[in-house]
Amino acid sequence: MTMTSESTTPKKRGRPFGIYGAKRRHQELIDQFVYALGGPTNVTPWEKDDICRTVSLIVIAQEKRRQISKHGASSANELLALARIEEVAADAVRSLNLPGSTSRRIKGIGRDEDAK
């Protein structure tokens, strides 16, 4: 092949499927927690750091659960690690001291989503 025939092939355009979904989900959860605590003007930088850590734990637990549901667990230790991550994520949500039952209204956290 010559150099001209290789350069005339069209390049794929657009973003690859699924890459930005996790980032967008991460930002949506952060926004929901911030608004549950009274909005951006009422959240201190320390609370914002706690929210980011909590959301990271939630996203890790969700992704691990999705992988195990799709491919199965390779060992009992993998299931134990998932249970620990989910427990730590739930503790992190509780430590935010959300007012009332706000954590139930935030999409993607809690046992209600798994029960459906």
N, C-alpha and C positions, 0 to 999 in steps of 0.2 A: 504494500500500500504506500501511496505517496503521502506526503505531508498535507496536501490539499484535501485529499479525500477524508483524512482523519479530522481535520478542522471543520469540515462542513457538516459533521453530524450534530444534530441539535442537542443542546444541553438541557437537562431536566431543570425545570424552574419550580419555584415555590418551596415552601418549607416541608421537611419530612414529617410524616404523620406521627403524632404522639410526643414529639420532643418538648413542645411548649405546654402541653396539657398539665404536667406536674407543676411547672412554675406558676401557671395560672391558678391551679387549685390551691397551691401554697399561699398565694397572695389573697385569694378569696377568703380562706380561713383566717388569715391575719386580720383582714378588714372586718370580718364578722366578730372576732374576739374584741377588737378595738371598739367597735360600736356597742358591743354588749357591756363594755366597761365605761360607757358614757361618751364615746366619740374621741377623735384625735386630740381635742383640746384638753380633755380630762385625763389622758393617759401619760404617765411619766416615762422618761427614757428607760427606767428600770423595769417598769411594767411592760414596755414594748419589747425589751430583751426577753423577759419571761414568756411573753406571747410567742415570740419567734422560736424559742426553744420548745415550747409546747407544741406548736404547729409542726415543727420538724419531727418530733417524736410521733405525732399522729400520722404524718405522711409516711414515715418509715414503717410504722405498724400496718398501715393500709396496704402499702406496696408488698410487704412480706406476706400478708394474708392473701393478697391477690396471686402472688407467685405460688404459694402453697396450694391454693384452690385450683390453680390452672395445671400445675405440674406434679402436685403431690409432695409430701414431705419425704426427704431422703433418710431421715432418722428421727428418733424420739427427741434427740437434743434440739433439732430444728424446731419442733413444736414447742418445746420448753422455752426456747429463746423467744419465739413469737408470743407466748403467754406473758413472759417477763416484759417484753417491749410494750405490749398492750396495757399491762398493769402500770408501768411507769408513765405511759401516756395519760392514762386515766387519773393517776395521782397528780400529774402536772396540770391537768384541767381543773381538778379540785383545788389546787393550790392558788389558782388565779382568783378564787373567791368571787365567782360570777354572781351577780344579784339574782335571786329567785331561781327559777328553773330555766335560765337562759341557755344553759349548756344543752338542754333537750331541743331547743329551737335552732341550734347551729347545725347545719347539714353536715353529715359525715362523721359525727362523733357519737359515741354512746352505743349501747347494745340494740337500740331500736332499729338501726340500719341493718344489722346482721340478722334480725329476726324476720325481716320481710322476704 
